[in-house]
Amino acid sequence: ISSSYYHAGIDADQKEERQNLWKSGEVRVMVATNAFGMGIDKPDVRVVIHYDMPPSLEEYYQEAGRAGRDGKNSFAILLYAESDKGGLRRRLTMEFPSREYICSVYERVCNFLGLAIGEGYNRLFDFDLDLFCRTFKLSEEQVTAALRLLGRAGYLEYFDESENASRVIMSMTREELYHLSGLSNYAERALNFILRNYPGLFSDYVYINEKRIMRETGIPETEIYQTMLELSRIKVLHYIPRRRTPTIFIPTSREEPRYVVIGRAIYEERRERLRTRIEAIIDYADNGSSCRVSRMLQYFGEPSPVPCGGCDVCRSRRPLQGVDMEEVRREVLAYMRQSLSGVTVGELQHHFGIRGAQAVLTVRRLCDEELVRIEGHRFVMCNADS
């Protein structure tokens, strides 16, 4: 199988190379995190398989929607287990720890940075998140969530390494650049490349990739940093090299924890929106009672969508040619009445042999009719007289 992989941790050159191989068809299968595919419009994707449950229908709709953009038959498959429900619901607790926990993180961060009450106004600090969590024996995921909420409330801003890529902004105007002279060969090459490939430089900071500049201009790796410093030193542009250490910016002086306020709009309302999104994706995956596409469209506001006819629920309800489903139903009911403890899918398939798939389909329909219930991994009769 022609395949490759893609995630946020690989460097920019590898990302670009793998995207191009996949877009050209040289690589047919891409195993990836959701870092892959944003903005890529490849029309002939036949299958999108989700190994993990996305946290919302919005994300699933966007990611699964990469399949079949050329209008031909394609499939979006979501692999789902009962344990996924608990994992998603735990995310709610992880992303919204208690207010007491948030205030405790704020106090410990200030202590970790050596800030007294009233200090820290408008200052930037290096912040070793791993060391902080080990020092106070805290979960990195929950600490990161607390830092994010403290940022929304205006008490501090946390920037991890991925947010600290190199960036530049032009110091000279376009008119001044016309009269610029005396640059070294490397500086002239770098400047020309940056001006051609990074729009918006004259109005705001723009993230740049030094490896790309080196590759496209032929500037040696040993010289690229000094070349960028040269352009910054003579005030052609302002260059901020990538920071390898995460940072925390304190926009206000340190407060006592009892005065730290996380407002309702930041906490309760956002938490409820996340809870709604999580329950919607759980219902989409877990509820096989009606057309999945219809339920998805209802979630997005369409009042009365018709069944799609193509999802697994709709397909399972099509009449099966050559099979007397009423006879299968009678046999399934008779078989289940003999087992008070219920039956598993495997037992059904073994007992019914070549008609195993029809037997499983029948049991699912009996669940819809509330004649059969699911207990763990077993199907159990709701009423022995049914």
Steps between C-alpha positions, in 0.01 A plus 500: 500500500646833394477698823663766714427686823453861605472680833585836653836377633671446164695791353367733234702346216365152570146636525522669163661196335239257633210726407631524145553123470145439618347768275683361197386144573848360561387431858146360510440469876582765760489401867474829683379713785257781420804719432483355148270612225395849607445698182579206271232445236584159352191385308563124476519399867299177517512422871549698822534280809492645850683281750424739786171677571522871409387727786211648301274448199637825357849349480378162380290662225795705380749211512272231356394746230837460329370177346333501159533862397498380138142375547586128476408242764718541808485394862549665837555241772502572872646221716318509832509317833295543818812626681511801265200652678682510832812639337312788341309582816824500702625762258237736637653468848853533365427814299295663775660419837340651809537870575695407814747306288537791255571746782749254649685475166512881477649527849757226434603649165567835666699329776690297237591824318601670827229769486376669815151653532488814281798397282522374142318772308563473124790253536594192297650190665644172374278223634598131518158331509645152554709614798204693642274193486767275652569753777136519607401145390227624265355368174647682200169480314301658783766764566494597132119527516524719813759724330272537198207607722722741694603646165139556399440670834798733440733386780779348289577378149673168440688445172624149432789422269281462190377858546853638509613445142733757342324811371584825326345838425638757257663804661561682169228630273475383139644835390803462727563148368538636143803702614652228721856398413805341657340172604709184508420239236324272748298787651384613155394147408312451828328839476383445142363156587315629809343788308379267223365221722365653822214749442390741772854578620450875494203500736561221752734226615506200265627154592792381286678169448881533495543150353284591204696822448827302511372239254363751249787752513801276552606680819701254716345391830796648687427844350119537510481626858774761448336604172169569674679687779674715237166603351369574848811691608482746210124540562379351173270278701447390858585131550385298803671159500307194603498442873560143612357562846131565568422839654245666725404865464353673808283795380393602853666507840467184708170470685415307813323174400177607672474795257546286186165499317420258217177639355191306399557567128851355531409198711135385523387608154805360321479180705135453403581554131770234519266262684236546227755429226628188679149360554415563133797299368429222753137484384613494136728201560306312767140537383408274210126564518480739205694630200833640614518765230149625588598537866817680402309743278244561777789589731613759245151651482321327212145447632377181328776327303402182315696174558814490287463139391876448514611493865532170687158544666321565170686219323414252777129567444498420131313178413739210445436308178455126533476501880175451688563747783176403676625143525836624629316713757299200627813287528695775679221549755478124559878477543514795743215363715720197571773718658392701803849653528483632144719443195801673345550598138753219465252243633233619256736479204621153603149364549352644178803438280459652152197693626700647790499853361121491460465367857708788639299750295178349638619535858585866440149558369360324807700749708334785310163341583606473867444122496872448564742704710879516512678404820875538464587291192185286509150530351231410754125453456301775670203270554505124473143505359588736210 
